[in-house]
């Protein structure tokens, strides 16, 4: 992790360190997306758990399913917005369907997750706290995440992987970029038929499993995987009862081109655990 700069939190006048994790992918333009750590104490810019009837109603209408639950809201401001070149201040709202979570590749399914972004200029969904809500607050200046006992909740920056970089697997599981010269030879090496990938979403998940089993070096997927941008990560958090698998982490990504277009239908979730 390296220090990038400091930003001033206008709510209390305190300075906040902006840190950056080095990517495993060479030549990645990661410095353009600083990382802001979120703690449980301080000036809240969001929270885990609670109620968001507007967003739940919209997700139920889109999917035809009625078991959506609110998971998190994270707000950005002019001063604390790592995506300021792409997004105005606003709020991310993440919903999930707990009954469908299986803590593996299938958890990337778009049937399990719903992410929306609402600019401040829009009529924002009302997000309400409840007894189980836990604040997400800007970490104080001087925070050292390597020694901190706080969960590693982050907005922007680079993912803190528990295992190997999962963006190559996510690239196959999502099929957002299709098959190209970079990926074709790797697929064939792993015994994956590129033609099968077009026939069923399950084939993308199966291909991701084979990629994992063959221990493919993530850097071989450069520059394809460098298109992914981390929006935020949510750690396992005892205070909320959240436990992603075995003390794992939830990562929410989007292709940079989709971020520019504000097409959050192409955002994807990924889980890693111990």
Residue pairs with C-beta under 8 A, 6 or more apart in sequence:
1 19
1 20
1 21
1 22
1 145
1 146
2 19
2 20
2 22
3 17
3 18
3 19
3 20
4 18
4 19
4 20
4 31
4 34
5 18
5 34
6 15
6 16
6 17
6 18
6 141
7 15
7 16
7 18
7 79
7 80
8 14
8 15
8 16
8 79
9 15
9 16
9 43
9 79
9 80
9 138
10 77
10 79
11 43
12 42
12 43
14 140
14 141
15 141
16 36
16 80
16 138
16 139
16 140
16 141
17 139
17 141
17 142
17 143
18 34
18 35
18 36
18 82
19 34
19 35
19 37
19 143
19 145
19 157
20 30
20 31
20 34
20 35
20 157
20 158
21 30
21 35
21 157
21 158
21 159
21 160
22 30
22 158
23 30
23 158
23 165
23 226
24 161
24 164
24 165
24 218
24 219
25 165
25 167
25 218
25 219
25 221
25 222
25 225
25 226
26 219
26 222
27 222
27 223
27 226
28 222
28 226
29 226
30 157
30 158
32 85
33 82
33 83
33 156
33 157
33 158
33 229
33 230
34 82
34 156
34 157
35 82
35 154
35 155
35 156
35 157
35 158
36 80
36 82
36 138
36 139
36 154
36 155
36 156
36 157
37 138
37 139
37 143
37 145
37 152
37 153
37 154
37 155
38 45
38 46
38 74
38 136
38 137
38 138
38 139
38 153
38 154
38 155
39 136
39 137
39 138
39 139
39 140
39 143
39 150
39 153
40 134
40 135
40 136
40 137
40 150
40 151
40 239
41 135
41 137
42 135
42 137
42 138
42 139
42 140
43 137
43 138
44 135
44 136
44 137
45 74
45 75
45 76
45 77
45 80
45 136
45 137
45 138
45 155
46 72
46 73
46 74
46 75
46 91
46 92
46 135
46 136
47 72
47 73
47 127
47 129
47 133
47 134
47 135
47 136
48 71
48 72
48 133
48 134
48 136
48 234
48 237
48 240
48 242
49 70
49 71
49 72
49 130
49 132
49 133
49 134
49 240
50 70
50 73
50 127
50 128
50 129
50 130
50 132
50 133
51 70
51 127
51 128
51 129
51 130
52 70
52 73
52 93
52 95
52 125
52 126
52 127
52 128
53 125
53 126
54 125
54 126
55 70
55 93
55 95
55 114
55 116
55 125
55 127
56 68
56 69
56 70
56 95
58 116
58 125
59 68
59 95
59 114
60 66
60 68
62 114
63 111
63 114
65 97
65 111
67 97
67 98
67 99
68 95
68 96
68 97
68 114
69 95
69 96
69 97
69 98
70 93
70 95
70 127
71 94
71 95
71 96
71 234
72 92
72 93
72 94
72 136
72 234
73 91
73 92
73 93
73 94
73 127
74 91
74 92
74 94
74 136
74 155
74 232
75 89
75 90
75 91
75 92
76 82
76 83
76 87
76 89
76 90
76 91
76 92
76 155
77 89
78 84
78 89
80 138
80 155
81 87
81 89
82 155
82 156
82 157
83 156
83 231
83 259
86 259
86 260
86 262
87 117
87 119
87 259
87 262
88 119
88 120
88 121
89 119
89 120
90 117
90 118
90 119
90 120
90 122
90 124
91 117
91 118
91 124
91 127
92 115
92 116
92 117
92 231
92 232
92 252
93 115
93 116
93 117
93 118
93 125
93 127
94 113
94 114
94 115
94 234
94 252
95 113
95 114
95 115
96 112
96 113
96 114
97 111
97 112
97 113
100 109
100 111
100 112
101 107
101 112
103 244
103 245
103 248
103 271
103 273
104 271
105 169
105 173
105 205
105 208
105 209
106 112
106 205
107 113
107 269
107 270
107 271
108 170
108 173
108 174
108 205
108 268
108 269
108 270
109 201
110 268
112 269
113 269
115 231
115 252
115 264
115 267
115 269
116 125
116 264
117 262
117 264
118 124
118 125
132 240
132 241
134 237
134 239
134 240
136 153
139 150
145 152
145 160
151 235
151 236
151 237
152 160
152 233
152 235
152 249
153 232
153 233
153 234
153 235
153 237
154 160
154 230
154 232
154 233
155 231
155 232
156 230
156 231
156 232
157 230
158 230
159 165
159 230
159 233
159 249
159 251
160 233
160 249
161 272
162 248
162 249
162 272
162 273
162 274
163 272
164 212
164 215
164 218
165 218
165 225
166 251
166 270
166 272
167 218
167 221
167 225
167 228
167 253
168 211
168 216
168 218
168 220
168 221
168 224
168 225
169 208
169 211
169 212
169 270
170 208
170 225
170 228
170 253
170 268
170 270
171 177
171 183
171 221
171 224
171 225
171 228
172 183
172 187
172 197
172 204
172 207
172 208
172 211
173 204
173 205
173 207
173 208
173 268
174 204
174 266
174 268
175 197
175 201
175 204
176 255
176 258
176 266
176 268
177 183
177 224
177 227
177 255
179 187
179 194
179 197
180 224
182 220
182 221
182 222
182 223
182 224
183 194
183 221
183 224
184 194
186 211
186 216
186 220
186 221
187 193
187 194
187 197
187 207
188 194
189 214
189 216
190 207
190 210
190 211
190 213
190 214
190 216
191 210
192 207
192 210
192 211
196 203
197 203
197 204
197 207
218 225
227 255
227 256
227 257
228 253
228 254
228 255
228 256
229 253
229 254
229 255
229 256
229 259
230 251
230 252
230 253
231 252
231 253
231 254
231 267
232 252
233 249
233 250
233 251
233 252
234 242
234 244
234 249
234 250
234 252
235 242
235 244
235 249
235 250
236 242
236 243
236 244
236 247
236 248
236 249
244 250
244 271
244 272
244 273
245 271
245 272
245 273
245 274
246 273
246 274
247 273
247 274
248 271
248 272
248 273
248 274
249 271
249 272
249 273
250 269
250 270
250 271
251 269
251 270
251 271
251 272
252 267
252 268
252 269
253 267
253 268
253 269
253 270
254 264
254 266
254 267
254 268
255 266
258 264
258 266
258 267
